[in-house]
Amino acid sequence: MKKTSALTQYLIKARKDRNLSQKQVADLSKAGITSQYYGLIERGERQPSPSVAMKLAPVLGLDWTIFFEQDVNQRLHNQDSA
């Protein structure tokens, strides 16, 4: 089973706190993405472009940079552990 990242957990919580489905997040963002693609983002299998992140974030009540900060923080953590 794939380990869930902090970002994955954060995105799922933000979506569920707003009682939204993945399809609703994709549709409400008007980012031109499918619910399947949003699911990949939520599972950490894809990273949105900055323009998509800027459209998804308000739907989830998040700052758009969170999609990129977690990735950078994880890489830095991994480098420190090596």
Protein Blocks (a to p, Z undefined) as FASTA:
>chain_A
ZZddfklmmmmmmmmmnopafklmmmmnonopafklmmmmmnopaccdfklmmmmmmmno
pafklmmmmmmmmmmmmmmmZZ
